[in-house]
Amino acid sequence: LFMGMELVEDRSTKAPFEPKRKLNATIKREALARRLLVYPAAGTIDGLRGDHVLLAPPFIIDAAAIDAVVERLGDAIDAAVA
């Protein structure tokens, strides 16, 4: 089970964050600080621009664990883009 999330700076234009921000690395660090393992990467658009995060929860994940993942990932992304 994989779930992917593309991260954009502007939702209306889908403009990506600047690569120099290294958003994917910051999200990884923030997620790990919250005891959440994610698979972030960059270069989604052209090998340089574009960030995304993959999640790979177990097939047996329950609703409470899903809620915890969503909350932790949201907090990690909020901290990374602040």
Secondary structure, DSSP 8 states (H G I E B T S, - for coil): --EEEEE-SBTTTTB---GGG-HHHHHHHHHHHTT---EEEE-TTTSSS-EEEEE---TT--HHHHHHHHHHHHHHHHHHH-
